[in-house]
Amino acid sequence: MESYLVPAGDGEAEFTEKHSRFIGRVRRTDTEGEALEMLRELREAHRDATHNVFAYRIRENNLTRYSDDGEPSGTSGLPTLGVFTGAEVTNVCCVVTRYFGGTLLGTGGLVRAYTKAAQLALEAAGIAEMALWTRFTLALPYPFYERAQRLLETYGAVTESSDFGADVALEVLLRAESADDFAAALTDESAARAVILRGDDTFRAGPYIR
């Protein structure tokens, strides 16, 4: 399966520019219905706002939508969308709410403000990578634990659980393309003392290494 980037979680950021208040919100939305529900929810919550600008990208059917919501054409919705196309993040919806503060920002000022709101909200959400991961159950002798930890870091493993009993028992996830190399390296490093049980592959969100 082809990997792709999504928001790691929900993100929110707020700032004031020349007395106008901007609130950017980002959420992972896997369908257009989820994006529209987010938009409805935030429009309802901010009925008194001057503008609720939005943009979303949905991987299914390569769907892209945006709106300036009353701002001058091209100054808000498209720059908001540009943050996510530039970062190659999909299955995402962003709503930027503006409360007008009485001072006009001009075309360039609006583009910068909406871009900033979307960028800050995406930074708050973080980015994850949807990819194929392989699950391993490991039993490690204690003298080998620190070396195994370094090996796990080298291969970008995600540790889901750990138990310190007679041996160190770990449940970890490895990118599928690294799974064979990791298992071989762990066997070599531990002189075959590590017990390695390979489980199923799963397509899921994992850390995005920039």
C-alpha positions in Angstrom: 0.0 0.0 0.0 1.2 3.5 -0.8 2.1 5.6 2.2 0.7 9.2 2.7 0.7 11.9 5.3 -2.2 12.9 7.6 -2.7 15.1 10.7 -1.4 13.2 13.8 -4.3 14.6 15.8 -6.4 17.7 16.3 -4.6 21.1 16.3 -5.7 24.6 17.3 -3.8 27.9 17.2 -4.8 31.5 17.8 -3.2 34.9 17.2 -4.2 38.5 16.7 -3.2 40.6 13.7 -4.0 44.3 13.8 -6.9 43.7 16.3 -8.4 40.9 14.1 -8.5 37.5 15.9 -7.6 34.4 13.9 -8.3 30.9 15.2 -7.0 28.0 13.1 -8.2 24.5 13.6 -7.0 21.3 11.9 -8.6 17.8 12.2 -8.0 14.5 10.4 -11.1 13.8 8.2 -11.0 10.6 6.2 -14.2 11.4 4.2 -15.9 14.5 2.9 -18.8 13.9 5.3 -16.4 14.2 8.2 -15.0 17.5 6.8 -18.4 18.9 6.3 -19.4 17.9 9.8 -16.4 19.7 11.2 -17.3 22.8 9.2 -20.9 22.7 10.4 -19.8 22.3 14.0 -17.4 25.3 13.9 -19.8 27.5 12.0 -22.4 26.8 14.7 -19.8 27.5 17.5 -18.7 30.7 15.9 -21.9 32.2 14.4 -20.8 35.6 15.5 -17.5 35.4 13.6 -16.9 37.6 10.6 -15.6 34.7 8.5 -15.2 31.0 8.8 -12.8 30.1 6.0 -12.2 26.5 5.2 -10.2 24.1 3.1 -10.0 20.3 3.0 -8.3 17.6 1.1 -9.6 14.0 0.9 -7.5 11.3 -0.5 -10.5 9.3 -1.8 -11.4 10.6 -5.3 -8.6 13.2 -4.9 -11.1 15.7 -3.5 -10.2 19.3 -2.8 -12.5 22.1 -1.6 -12.0 25.5 -0.1 -14.0 28.8 0.5 -13.1 32.4 1.2 -16.4 32.8 3.1 -16.7 36.5 2.2 -13.1 37.5 2.2 -11.7 38.9 -1.1 -11.3 36.1 -3.7 -8.0 34.2 -3.4 -6.9 35.8 -0.1 -7.9 33.1 2.4 -9.3 29.7 1.3 -6.7 29.0 -1.3 -3.7 30.1 0.9 -5.2 27.9 3.6 -5.3 24.9 1.2 -1.8 25.7 0.0 -0.4 24.9 3.5 -1.6 21.3 3.2 -0.8 20.8 -0.5 2.7 22.2 0.2 3.1 19.8 3.2 1.6 16.9 1.2 -0.9 16.3 4.0 -4.2 14.8 3.0 -7.4 13.6 4.8 -7.4 17.0 6.5 -9.8 19.8 7.1 -8.8 23.2 8.3 -11.2 26.0 9.4 -9.8 29.4 10.1 -12.2 31.7 12.1 -11.7 35.4 11.9 -13.2 38.1 14.2 -12.6 41.4 12.4 -10.9 44.0 14.5 -11.7 47.1 12.6 -8.4 47.5 10.6 -8.2 46.2 7.0 -5.2 44.0 6.4 -5.1 44.3 2.6 -4.7 41.4 0.2 -1.2 40.5 1.2 -2.0 40.8 4.8 -4.9 38.4 4.5 -2.9 35.9 2.6 -0.2 35.9 5.3 -2.7 35.8 8.2 -4.7 32.8 6.9 -1.5 31.0 5.9 -0.1 31.6 9.4 -3.3 30.3 11.1 -3.3 27.1 9.0 0.5 26.5 9.5 0.3 27.0 13.3 -2.8 24.7 13.6 -1.0 22.0 11.5 2.1 22.4 13.8 -0.1 21.9 16.8 -1.7 18.8 15.2 1.5 17.3 14.1 2.0 15.1 11.0 1.7 11.3 10.9 2.4 8.8 8.0 -0.1 6.2 7.0 2.0 3.2 6.1 2.3 -0.6 6.4 3.7 -1.7 9.7 4.7 -5.1 11.0 4.1 -6.1 14.6 6.8 -8.0 16.6 6.7 -9.5 20.1 10.1 -9.6 21.6 11.6 -11.4 24.6 15.0 -9.9 25.5 17.5 -10.9 28.1 18.2 -8.0 30.4 21.9 -7.7 29.5 20.9 -7.2 25.9 18.1 -4.7 26.6 20.1 -1.4 26.1 21.6 -2.6 22.8 18.2 -3.7 21.6 16.8 -0.3 22.4 19.4 1.3 20.3 18.6 -1.1 17.5 14.9 -0.2 17.8 15.7 3.5 17.5 17.9 2.9 14.5 15.0 1.2 12.7 12.4 3.7 13.8 10.4 1.2 15.8 7.3 2.2 17.8 7.1 0.5 21.2 3.5 -0.2 22.1 4.0 -2.0 25.4 6.7 -3.3 27.7 6.8 -5.8 30.6 9.8 -6.3 32.8 9.6 -9.8 34.1 12.0 -12.7 33.8 13.0 -11.2 30.5 12.0 -7.8 28.9 8.9 -8.4 26.8 8.1 -5.8 24.2 5.4 -5.3 21.6 6.8 -3.1 18.8 5.9 -1.9 15.4 8.3 -1.7 12.5 7.8 -0.3 9.0 7.1 -3.4 6.9 10.0 -2.6 4.5 12.4 -2.7 7.4 11.0 -5.8 9.2 13.2 -8.4 7.7 16.4 -6.4 8.2 15.4 -5.6 11.8 14.8 -9.2 12.7 18.1 -10.3 11.2 20.0 -7.5 12.9 18.4 -8.3 16.3 19.2 -12.0 15.9 22.8 -11.2 15.1 23.2 -8.6 17.8 21.8 -10.9 20.5 23.6 -14.0 19.2 20.2 -15.5 18.7 19.2 -15.1 22.4 16.4 -12.7 21.6 13.0 -14.4 21.0 11.4 -12.8 18.0 7.8 -13.5 17.1 6.5 -11.8 13.9 2.9 -10.9 13.8 0.5 -9.4 11.3 1.0 -6.4 9.0 -1.3 -3.4 9.5 -1.9 -0.2 7.6 -1.9 2.6 10.2 -0.6 6.0 11.2 2.9 6.1 12.5 5.6 8.7 13.2 6.6 10.9 10.3 10.3 11.4 10.0 10.9 14.8 8.4 
